[in-house]
Amino acid sequence: MDFSRRHDGSFCNCGDYCGDCPQLPGTVPNCGDCPPWMTVGGMAVGMRERILVTAAVIERDGAFLLTRRLDGTHLAGHWEFPGGKLHAGETLEECLAREIREELDADVAIGSEILATVHEYPDRAIELRFFRCVLKSDPKPALGQEMRWVALRDLASVQLPPADDELVRLLTSPPRGQSRI
């Protein structure tokens, strides 16, 4: 396959796949015209959707707020830090505030970003942006999902999406003499 051409055969305007942009697995082209090819050794092996997601890390009395993914969703049944997909035109903070209102009928004060990570699933790539948050009101599951507070010491034993592994390591293994988040 000739990566100097778009999927329709015309030349790429931004230079993606012709040497100007990295050809790494999960790389998303800059021009918006080229498909998000996943390459292995320079060979196209498929297309992968990349989804930008925000998530709230809410800690209270040494426990973290988690919600359970609903049936019929990607990774149904897994527990997760609450949040969701970024909509067009939203900032990361607007997305997170909206998701917490929709999922938990609560308002949050959004603090600093704790971690940005990308995880490759077979059918999609998830870019996760985790933010420290403080609840302004009591959360109530608004979508029929389960909700629970999980102690720090128990986080590693909860079935979380693989995309959350790096955050769990960060939270459970702080550098000596430093705060977790």
ROSE-4610 file (N, C-alpha, C; in Angstrom, 1 decimal, always signed):
// ROSE-4610
residu = [M/M/M/D/D/D/F/F/F/S/S/S/R/R/R/R/R/R/H/H/H/D/D/D/G/G/G/S/S/S/F/F/F/C/C/C/N/N/N/C/C/C/G/G/G/D/D/D/Y/Y/Y/C/C/C/G/G/G/D/D/D/C/C/C/P/P/P/Q/Q/Q/L/L/L/P/P/P/G/G/G/T/T/T/V/V/V/P/P/P/N/N/N/C/C/C/G/G/G/D/D/D/C/C/C/P/P/P/P/P/P/W/W/W/M/M/M/T/T/T/V/V/V/G/G/G/G/G/G/M/M/M/A/A/A/V/V/V/G/G/G/M/M/M/R/R/R/E/E/E/R/R/R/I/I/I/L/L/L/V/V/V/T/T/T/A/A/A/A/A/A/V/V/V/I/I/I/E/E/E/R/R/R/D/D/D/G/G/G/A/A/A/F/F/F/L/L/L/L/L/L/T/T/T/R/R/R/R/R/R/L/L/L/D/D/D/G/G/G/T/T/T/H/H/H/L/L/L/A/A/A/G/G/G/H/H/H/W/W/W/E/E/E/F/F/F/P/P/P/G/G/G/G/G/G/K/K/K/L/L/L/H/H/H/A/A/A/G/G/G/E/E/E/T/T/T/L/L/L/E/E/E/E/E/E/C/C/C/L/L/L/A/A/A/R/R/R/E/E/E/I/I/I/R/R/R/E/E/E/E/E/E/L/L/L/D/D/D/A/A/A/D/D/D/V/V/V/A/A/A/I/I/I/G/G/G/S/S/S/E/E/E/I/I/I/L/L/L/A/A/A/T/T/T/V/V/V/H/H/H/E/E/E/Y/Y/Y/P/P/P/D/D/D/R/R/R/A/A/A/I/I/I/E/E/E/L/L/L/R/R/R/F/F/F/F/F/F/R/R/R/C/C/C/V/V/V/L/L/L/K/K/K/S/S/S/D/D/D/P/P/P/K/K/K/P/P/P/A/A/A/L/L/L/G/G/G/Q/Q/Q/E/E/E/M/M/M/R/R/R/W/W/W/V/V/V/A/A/A/L/L/L/R/R/R/D/D/D/L/L/L/A/A/A/S/S/S/V/V/V/Q/Q/Q/L/L/L/P/P/P/P/P/P/A/A/A/D/D/D/D/D/D/E/E/E/L/L/L/V/V/V/R/R/R/L/L/L/L/L/L/T/T/T/S/S/S/P/P/P/P/P/P/R/R/R/G/G/G/Q/Q/Q/S/S/S/R/R/R/I/I/I]
num = [1/1/1/2/2/2/3/3/3/4/4/4/5/5/5/6/6/6/7/7/7/8/8/8/9/9/9/10/10/10/11/11/11/12/12/12/13/13/13/14/14/14/15/15/15/16/16/16/17/17/17/18/18/18/19/19/19/20/20/20/21/21/21/22/22/22/23/23/23/24/24/24/25/25/25/26/26/26/27/27/27/28/28/28/29/29/29/30/30/30/31/31/31/32/32/32/33/33/33/34/34/34/35/35/35/36/36/36/37/37/37/38/38/38/39/39/39/40/40/40/41/41/41/42/42/42/43/43/43/44/44/44/45/45/45/46/46/46/47/47/47/48/48/48/49/49/49/50/50/50/51/51/51/52/52/52/53/53/53/54/54/54/55/55/55/56/56/56/57/57/57/58/58/58/59/59/59/60/60/60/61/61/61/62/62/62/63/63/63/64/64/64/65/65/65/66/66/66/67/67/67/68/68/68/69/69/69/70/70/70/71/71/71/72/72/72/73/73/73/74/74/74/75/75/75/76/76/76/77/77/77/78/78/78/79/79/79/80/80/80/81/81/81/82/82/82/83/83/83/84/84/84/85/85/85/86/86/86/87/87/87/88/88/88/89/89/89/90/90/90/91/91/91/92/92/92/93/93/93/94/94/94/95/95/95/96/96/96/97/97/97/98/98/98/99/99/99/100/100/100/101/101/101/102/102/102/103/103/103/104/104/104/105/105/105/106/106/106/107/107/107/108/108/108/109/109/109/110/110/110/111/111/111/112/112/112/113/113/113/114/114/114/115/115/115/116/116/116/117/117/117/118/118/118/119/119/119/120/120/120/121/121/121/122/122/122/123/123/123/124/124/124/125/125/125/126/126/126/127/127/127/128/128/128/129/129/129/130/130/130/131/131/131/132/132/132/133/133/133/134/134/134/135/135/135/136/136/136/137/137/137/138/138/138/139/139/139/140/140/140/141/141/141/142/142/142/143/143/143/144/144/144/145/145/145/146/146/146/147/147/147/148/148/148/149/149/149/150/150/150/151/151/151/152/152/152/153/153/153/154/154/154/155/155/155/156/156/156/157/157/157/158/158/158/159/159/159/160/160/160/161/161/161/162/162/162/163/163/163/164/164/164/165/165/165/166/166/166/167/167/167/168/168/168/169/169/169/170/170/170/171/171/171/172/172/172/173/173/173/174/174/174/175/175/175/176/176/176/177/177/177/178/178/178/179/179/179/180/180/180/181/181/181]
x = [+0.8/+0.0/+0.9/+0.5/+1.2/+0.7/+1.4/+1.0/+1.1/+1.6/+1.7/+0.3/-0.6/-1.9/-3.0/-4.1/-5.3/-6.0/-6.9/-7.7/-8.4/-8.7/-9.4/-8.4/-7.1/-6.1/-5.5/-6.1/-5.6/-4.4/-3.6/-2.5/-3.0/-2.4/-2.7/-2.3/-3.1/-2.8/-1.9/-1.9/-1.2/+0.1/+0.4/+1.6/+1.5/+0.3/+0.2/+0.5/+1.2/+1.6/+2.5/+3.1/+4.2/+5.5/+5.6/+6.8/+6.8/+5.9/+5.9/+5.3/+4.4/+3.8/+4.2/+4.3/+4.7/+3.7/+4.1/+3.3/+3.3/+2.7/+2.7/+1.3/+1.2/-0.1/-1.0/-2.2/-3.1/-2.9/-2.0/-1.8/-3.0/-3.4/-4.6/-4.1/-4.4/-3.9/-4.4/-3.6/-3.9/-4.9/-5.0/-5.8/-7.3/-7.7/-9.1/-9.6/-8.8/-9.1/-8.7/-7.5/-7.0/-7.6/-7.7/-8.2/-7.2/-7.7/-6.8/-6.2/-5.3/-4.8/-3.9/-4.0/-3.1/-2.0/-0.8/+0.3/+1.2/+1.6/+2.6/+3.7/+4.9/+6.0/+5.7/+4.9/+4.6/+3.4/+2.8/+1.7/+0.4/-0.6/-1.9/-2.6/-3.1/-3.7/-5.2/-5.6/-7.0/-7.2/-8.5/-8.8/-9.3/-9.1/-9.4/-10.0/-11.1/-11.7/-10.9/-10.7/-10.0/-11.0/-11.2/-12.3/-11.6/-11.9/-11.4/-12.4/-11.9/-12.8/-12.2/-13.1/-12.7/-13.2/-12.5/-12.9/-12.6/-13.5/-13.3/-12.7/-11.7/-11.1/-11.5/-12.5/-13.2/-12.9/-12.1/-11.7/-12.4/-12.9/-13.6/-13.2/-12.6/-12.2/-11.4/-10.5/-9.6/-10.3/-11.5/-12.1/-12.4/-12.5/-12.7/-14.1/-14.8/-16.1/-16.0/-16.6/-16.6/-18.1/-18.3/-19.6/-19.4/-20.5/-20.4/-21.0/-20.2/-20.7/-21.9/-22.9/-24.2/-24.1/-25.0/-25.1/-25.3/-24.7/-24.9/-23.8/-22.9/-21.9/-20.5/-19.5/-18.2/-17.7/-17.2/-16.7/-17.8/-19.0/-20.2/-19.8/-20.2/-19.9/-18.7/-17.8/-16.5/-16.9/-16.1/-16.2/-15.3/-15.7/-14.8/-15.0/-14.0/-14.1/-15.1/-16.1/-17.1/-16.7/-17.3/-17.0/-17.5/-17.0/-17.5/-16.8/-17.4/-16.9/-17.0/-16.0/-16.0/-16.9/-17.8/-18.6/-18.0/-18.3/-17.7/-18.0/-17.0/-17.1/-16.9/-16.8/-16.7/-15.2/-14.9/-13.6/-13.6/-12.5/-12.4/-13.2/-13.1/-13.8/-15.3/-15.7/-17.2/-17.7/-16.9/-17.3/-17.5/-16.5/-16.5/-17.7/-17.9/-19.0/-20.4/-20.5/-21.8/-21.9/-20.9/-21.0/-21.4/-20.8/-21.1/-22.6/-23.0/-24.5/-25.4/-25.0/-25.9/-25.9/-24.7/-24.5/-24.9/-24.6/-24.7/-25.5/-26.2/-27.0/-26.3/-25.1/-24.3/-23.4/-23.0/-22.0/-20.7/-19.6/-18.3/-17.4/-16.5/-15.4/-14.3/-13.9/-12.9/-11.5/-10.6/-9.2/-8.3/-7.1/-6.0/-6.1/-5.5/-5.4/-4.3/-4.7/-3.8/-3.0/-3.7/-3.0/-3.7/-2.9/-3.4/-2.8/-3.6/-3.1/-3.9/-3.3/-4.0/-3.9/-5.1/-5.1/-5.7/-5.0/-5.5/-6.3/-7.6/-8.4/-8.4/-8.9/-8.9/-9.7/-10.8/-11.7/-11.6/-10.9/-10.8/-9.6/-9.2/-8.2/-8.9/-8.7/-9.3/-8.2/-8.4/-7.5/-8.2/-7.7/-8.3/-7.6/-8.4/-7.9/-8.5/-7.8/-8.2/-8.0/-9.1/-9.0/-9.4/-8.7/-9.0/-10.3/-11.3/-12.6/-13.1/-13.9/-14.5/-16.0/-16.8/-18.3/-18.8/-19.7/-20.4/-21.8/-22.2/-23.5/-23.4/-24.3/-24.3/-24.6/-23.8/-24.1/-25.2/-26.0/-27.1/-27.0/-26.9/-26.9/-28.1/-28.0/-29.1/-29.4/-28.6/-28.8/-29.1/-29.3/-29.6/-28.3/-27.2/-25.9/-25.6/-24.8/-24.4/-23.3/-23.2/-22.2/-21.6/-20.3/-19.8/-18.5/-18.2/-16.9/-16.0/-14.8/-13.8/-12.5/-12.1/-10.9/-9.7/-8.8/-7.5/-6.9/-6.8/-6.2/-6.9/-8.2/-9.0/-9.1/-8.5/-8.7/-8.1/-7.0/-6.3/-7.1/-8.0/-8.8/-10.1/-10.5/-11.8/-11.6/-12.6/-12.5/-12.7/-11.6/-11.7/-11.2/-11.6/-11.1/-9.6/-9.0/-7.5/-7.0/-7.8/-7.3/-7.1/-7.6/-7.5/-6.3/-5.6/-4.5/-3.4/-3.0/-1.9/-2.4/-3.6/-4.1/-4.1/-4.5/-4.5/-3.1/-2.1/-0.7/-0.3/-0.7/-0.3/-0.9/-2.2/-2.8/-2.3/-2.0/-1.7/-0.2/+0.7/+2.1/+2.7/+2.4/+3.0/+4.5/+5.1/+6.6/+6.8/+7.8/+8.1/+8.2/+7.4/+7.4/+6.6/+5.8/+4.9/+3.5/+2.6/+1.2/+0.9/-0.2/-0.7/-1.1/-1.9/-2.4/-2.3]
y = [-1.2/+0.0/+1.2/+2.2/+3.5/+4.5/+4.7/+5.6/+7.1/+7.4/+8.8/+9.2/+8.3/+8.6/+8.4/+9.2/+9.0/+7.7/+7.3/+6.1/+6.1/+7.3/+7.4/+7.5/+7.4/+7.4/+8.8/+9.9/+11.2/+11.4/+12.4/+12.7/+13.4/+13.1/+13.6/+15.1/+16.0/+17.4/+17.7/+16.9/+17.3/+16.5/+15.5/+14.8/+13.5/+13.2/+12.0/+10.8/+9.8/+8.6/+8.9/+10.0/+10.2/+10.7/+10.5/+10.8/+11.9/+12.8/+14.0/+13.7/+12.7/+12.4/+10.9/+10.6/+9.3/+8.2/+7.1/+6.0/+4.9/+5.3/+4.4/+3.8/+2.6/+2.1/+3.1/+3.3/+4.2/+5.7/+6.0/+7.4/+7.9/+9.1/+9.7/+10.8/+10.7/+11.8/+13.2/+14.1/+15.5/+16.2/+15.7/+16.4/+16.2/+15.1/+14.7/+14.0/+13.9/+13.3/+11.8/+11.6/+10.2/+9.3/+8.0/+7.1/+6.9/+6.6/+6.3/+4.9/+4.6/+3.3/+2.9/+1.7/+1.1/+0.5/+0.8/+0.2/-0.6/-1.7/-2.6/-2.8/-2.3/-2.5/-1.8/-0.7/+0.0/-0.6/-1.6/-2.3/-1.9/-1.5/-1.2/-2.6/-2.7/-3.9/-3.7/-2.5/-2.2/-0.8/-0.4/+0.9/+0.8/+1.9/+1.8/+3.2/+3.2/+4.4/+4.9/+6.2/+6.7/+7.6/+7.4/+8.0/+8.8/+10.1/+10.8/+10.8/+10.4/+10.2/+10.9/+11.6/+12.2/+11.3/+11.3/+10.5/+11.3/+11.1/+11.8/+10.9/+11.3/+10.6/+11.3/+10.7/+11.3/+10.5/+11.1/+10.4/+11.0/+10.1/+10.6/+9.6/+10.0/+9.2/+8.0/+8.1/+7.0/+6.0/+6.4/+5.5/+6.3/+5.6/+6.2/+5.8/+6.8/+6.5/+5.8/+4.7/+3.9/+3.6/+3.5/+3.1/+1.9/+1.1/-0.1/+0.1/-0.3/-0.1/-1.0/-0.4/-1.0/-2.1/-3.0/-4.1/-3.4/-4.0/-3.4/-2.4/-2.1/-1.1/-1.9/-1.2/-1.7/-2.0/-3.2/-3.7/-3.6/-4.1/-4.1/-4.9/-4.4/-5.1/-4.7/-4.0/-3.5/-2.3/-2.1/-0.9/+0.1/+1.4/+2.5/+3.8/+4.6/+6.0/+6.7/+7.4/+8.0/+9.0/+9.1/+10.1/+9.6/+10.1/+9.7/+10.4/+10.2/+10.7/+12.2/+12.8/+14.2/+14.4/+15.4/+15.8/+17.0/+17.1/+18.1/+19.5/+20.3/+21.7/+21.8/+20.7/+20.8/+20.8/+21.5/+21.4/+20.1/+19.6/+18.5/+18.6/+19.8/+20.1/+20.1/+20.7/+20.7/+19.3/+18.5/+17.1/+16.4/+16.5/+15.8/+16.3/+17.6/+18.1/+17.6/+17.6/+17.1/+15.6/+14.8/+13.4/+13.1/+13.8/+13.5/+13.9/+15.0/+15.4/+14.3/+13.8/+12.9/+11.5/+11.1/+9.7/+9.7/+10.7/+10.7/+11.8/+12.6/+13.7/+14.5/+14.8/+15.6/+16.6/+17.6/+18.6/+18.3/+18.7/+18.5/+19.7/+19.9/+20.9/+20.1/+20.5/+19.8/+20.4/+19.6/+20.0/+19.7/+19.5/+19.3/+17.9/+17.8/+16.6/+15.7/+14.5/+13.5/+12.7/+12.3/+11.4/+11.4/+11.4/+11.2/+10.0/+9.1/+7.8/+7.3/+6.5/+5.9/+4.4/+3.7/+2.3/+1.7/+0.8/+0.2/-1.1/-1.1/-2.3/-2.8/-4.0/-4.6/-3.7/-3.1/-2.4/-0.8/-0.3/+1.1/+1.5/+2.7/+3.3/+4.3/+4.2/+5.1/+6.0/+7.4/+8.3/+8.8/+8.4/+8.7/+9.9/+10.9/+12.0/+12.0/+11.7/+11.6/+12.9/+13.4/+14.6/+14.4/+15.1/+15.1/+15.9/+15.4/+16.1/+16.0/+17.0/+17.0/+17.1/+16.3/+16.4/+17.6/+18.3/+19.4/+19.0/+17.9/+17.3/+15.8/+15.2/+13.7/+13.0/+12.1/+11.4/+10.3/+10.2/+9.2/+8.6/+7.3/+6.7/+7.1/+7.8/+8.3/+7.5/+6.5/+5.7/+4.2/+3.9/+2.5/+1.7/+2.4/+1.7/+1.6/+0.7/+0.5/+1.6/+1.9/+2.9/+2.4/+2.6/+2.2/+2.9/+3.0/+3.6/+2.4/+2.5/+1.4/+2.0/+1.3/+1.7/+1.6/+2.4/+2.4/+1.0/+0.4/-0.9/-2.0/-1.7/-2.7/-2.4/-1.2/-0.8/-1.9/-2.5/-3.4/-4.7/-5.0/-6.2/-6.1/-4.8/-4.6/-4.8/-5.3/-5.5/-4.1/-3.5/-2.2/-2.4/-1.5/-1.6/-1.6/-2.3/-2.3/-0.9/+0.0/+1.4/+2.1/+1.6/+2.2/+1.7/+0.7/+0.1/+1.1/+2.0/+2.9/+3.9/+4.3/+5.1/+4.3/+3.1/+2.3/+2.1/+1.9/+1.8/+3.1/+4.2/+5.6/+5.8/+5.4/+5.6/+4.7/+3.5/+2.5/+2.4/+3.0/+2.9/+4.3/+5.2/+6.5/+6.5/+7.5/+7.6/+7.9/+7.4/+7.5/+9.0/+9.4/+10.7/+11.7/+11.2/+12.1/+11.6/+12.6/+12.3/+11.4/+10.6/+9.8/+10.6/+11.7/+12.5/+14.0]
z = [+0.0/+0.0/+0.0/-0.7/-0.9/+0.2/+1.2/+2.3/+1.9/+0.7/+0.3/-0.3/-0.4/-1.0/+0.0/-0.1/+0.7/+0.3/+1.1/+0.9/-0.5/-1.0/-2.3/-3.4/-3.2/-4.2/-4.5/-4.0/-4.2/-3.2/-3.5/-2.6/-1.3/-0.2/+1.1/+1.2/+1.7/+1.8/+2.9/+4.0/+5.2/+5.3/+4.5/+4.5/+5.3/+5.9/+6.7/+5.7/+6.3/+5.5/+4.4/+4.3/+3.3/+4.0/+5.3/+6.0/+6.9/+6.8/+7.7/+9.1/+9.2/+10.4/+10.8/+12.1/+12.5/+12.1/+11.7/+11.3/+12.4/+13.5/+14.7/+14.9/+15.5/+15.7/+16.5/+16.0/+16.7/+16.3/+15.4/+15.0/+14.3/+14.6/+13.9/+13.0/+11.7/+10.7/+11.2/+10.7/+11.1/+10.1/+8.9/+7.9/+8.0/+8.6/+8.7/+7.4/+6.4/+5.2/+5.1/+5.7/+5.7/+6.7/+6.4/+7.4/+8.5/+9.7/+10.9/+10.8/+9.8/+9.6/+10.8/+11.2/+12.2/+11.4/+11.6/+10.8/+11.6/+11.1/+11.7/+10.7/+11.0/+10.0/+8.7/+8.7/+7.5/+6.7/+7.2/+6.5/+7.1/+6.4/+6.9/+7.3/+8.5/+8.9/+9.3/+9.3/+9.6/+10.0/+10.3/+10.7/+12.2/+12.9/+14.3/+14.7/+15.4/+15.8/+17.1/+17.2/+18.4/+19.1/+20.4/+21.1/+22.3/+22.5/+23.6/+24.7/+25.9/+27.0/+28.2/+29.0/+30.3/+31.4/+32.5/+33.7/+35.0/+35.9/+37.2/+38.3/+38.9/+40.0/+41.3/+41.9/+43.1/+44.3/+45.2/+46.4/+47.6/+48.5/+49.7/+50.8/+51.9/+53.0/+52.6/+51.7/+51.3/+50.3/+49.8/+48.8/+47.5/+46.4/+45.1/+44.6/+44.0/+43.4/+42.1/+41.9/+40.7/+40.3/+39.0/+38.5/+37.6/+37.4/+36.6/+35.3/+34.2/+32.9/+32.6/+31.9/+31.7/+30.6/+30.7/+29.6/+28.3/+27.3/+25.9/+25.6/+26.5/+26.2/+26.1/+25.5/+25.5/+26.9/+27.1/+28.4/+29.5/+29.1/+30.0/+31.3/+32.4/+33.7/+34.4/+33.7/+34.3/+35.2/+36.2/+37.0/+36.4/+36.5/+35.9/+36.7/+36.5/+37.1/+36.2/+36.8/+36.0/+35.0/+33.9/+32.8/+31.5/+30.4/+29.1/+28.0/+26.8/+25.5/+25.4/+24.8/+24.5/+23.2/+23.3/+22.2/+21.5/+20.2/+19.4/+20.0/+20.0/+20.6/+22.1/+22.8/+24.2/+24.6/+25.8/+26.4/+27.2/+27.6/+28.5/+29.7/+30.3/+31.6/+31.4/+30.3/+30.0/+29.8/+29.1/+28.9/+30.2/+31.1/+32.4/+33.3/+33.3/+34.1/+33.6/+32.3/+31.6/+31.9/+31.8/+32.0/+33.5/+34.4/+35.8/+36.1/+35.5/+35.7/+35.1/+33.9/+33.2/+33.9/+34.4/+35.0/+36.4/+37.2/+38.6/+39.2/+38.3/+38.8/+39.9/+39.7/+40.6/+39.9/+40.7/+40.2/+40.8/+40.1/+40.6/+40.3/+41.2/+41.0/+40.3/+39.1/+38.4/+38.6/+39.1/+39.4/+38.3/+38.7/+37.7/+37.0/+35.9/+35.2/+35.8/+36.1/+36.8/+35.8/+34.8/+33.8/+32.5/+31.4/+30.1/+29.5/+29.0/+28.5/+27.3/+26.5/+25.3/+25.5/+25.3/+25.3/+24.0/+23.4/+22.2/+22.5/+22.1/+22.1/+20.7/+20.5/+19.1/+18.1/+18.6/+17.7/+17.8/+18.8/+19.0/+19.9/+19.8/+20.7/+21.6/+22.9/+23.8/+24.4/+24.2/+24.9/+26.1/+27.2/+28.5/+29.2/+29.7/+30.4/+31.8/+32.8/+34.2/+34.9/+35.6/+36.3/+37.8/+38.7/+40.1/+40.2/+40.9/+41.1/+42.5/+42.9/+44.2/+44.0/+44.6/+44.5/+45.2/+44.5/+45.1/+45.7/+45.2/+45.7/+45.7/+46.4/+46.6/+45.2/+44.8/+43.5/+43.7/+42.6/+42.6/+41.1/+41.0/+39.7/+38.9/+37.8/+37.0/+35.8/+35.5/+34.3/+34.6/+35.8/+36.2/+36.5/+36.5/+36.7/+38.2/+38.6/+40.0/+40.3/+41.5/+42.0/+43.3/+43.5/+44.8/+45.1/+46.4/+46.8/+47.1/+46.5/+46.7/+47.3/+48.4/+49.2/+48.3/+48.5/+47.7/+47.7/+48.9/+48.9/+48.1/+47.7/+47.0/+45.5/+45.1/+43.7/+42.7/+43.0/+42.1/+41.9/+42.9/+42.8/+42.1/+41.7/+41.1/+39.6/+38.9/+37.4/+36.8/+36.4/+35.7/+34.3/+33.3/+32.0/+31.9/+31.0/+30.9/+30.7/+30.1/+29.9/+31.2/+32.3/+33.7/+34.4/+33.9/+34.6/+35.0/+34.1/+34.5/+35.6/+35.6/+36.7/+38.0/+38.0/+39.2/+39.8/+38.9/+39.3/+39.9/+39.3/+39.8/+41.2/+41.4/+42.7/+43.8/+43.4/+44.5/+44.7/+43.9/+44.1/+44.0/+45.0/+44.9/+45.1/+44.5/+44.7/+46.2/+46.8/+48.2/+48.6/+49.6/+50.1/+49.4/+48.4/+47.6/+47.7/+47.4/+47.4/+46.2/+46.3/+45.2/+44.0/+44.2/+43.1/+43.5]
